[in-house]
Amino acid sequence: MPKETAVYTHGHHESVLRSHRWRTAVNSAGYLIGELRPGMNVLDVGCGPGTITADLAALVAPGRVTAVDTTREILDRAAEVAAERGLENLEFTTADVHALDFPDDTFDVVHAHQVLQHVGDPVQALREMRRVCRPGGVVAARDSDYAAMTWFPEVPVMDAWQELYGRVARANGGEPDAGRRLLSWARQAGFTDITPTAAAWCFATPESRDWWSGLWADRTVGSVYAKLAVDGGHASAEQLTAIAEAWRSWGEQSDGWFMVPHGEVLCRA
């Protein structure tokens, strides 16, 4: 099977983990919660620092959650979150979603949040997720859609951010507008019983604006994304600084509003 060829655009800079640690099953996997039952065996693909993973583990206990990601470092962070919550029904291991090292029909639920936009072959990833899901089980995927993100008031330099991010992500082998493609990818992967939905994050309170604008300002100049943008010839350091300043300017607007739309699919195996 093919191995991963894409580069994770964000990396695990502090500003990225600041965003990931905010995520919960409620704000990031609400479409899946109604499918979960105690005793289920769950695979969480691309678990990151593990906040959603821990929520899933609490919901299916005494069932087990296996959490996978590409590096041991991020898995260690996820294990710390589980330990802090006193959860013992989790295990953590490295994996490539294109070639999962699990037998067929192993899991009741296979979940991936904000993963398929970053992988080299999302259809193959979904095929593997389907392979390790037992018949009658559920494969669940949720991804944002960068071109559909919108905000108010208009800050022209942020238009440059949106266009730049798309170019950098695609140059790294990913697809930043994954949300709108999930249904198509799932069909190509062989699923026929698919429930497609959509949901959104909205940042419009003073606190959420400050948090969202600050993490993107920091990410724009200090993360792997910033290095990839400069090294790939997509932007200069000066341009990235201007974009970061635009993010902070937007965050200071008393009527500022930002929406992140997500596509979602629940696929019966």
Protein Blocks (a to p, Z undefined) as FASTA:
>chain_A
ZZdfbdcfklpafklmmmmmmpcfklmmmmmmmmpcehiacddehklnolmmmmmmmmmo
cbdcddddfbfklmmmmmmmmmmnopakbccddddfklccbdehkbfbdcdehklmmpmb
lmlmmmmmmmmpcehiacddddddfklgccddddfklmmmmmmmmmmmmmnopafklmmm
mmmmmmmnopabdcddddddddfbfklmmmmmmmmmmmmmmmmklmmmmmnopacfklmm
mmmmmmmmmmmpmkbccddddddddddZZ
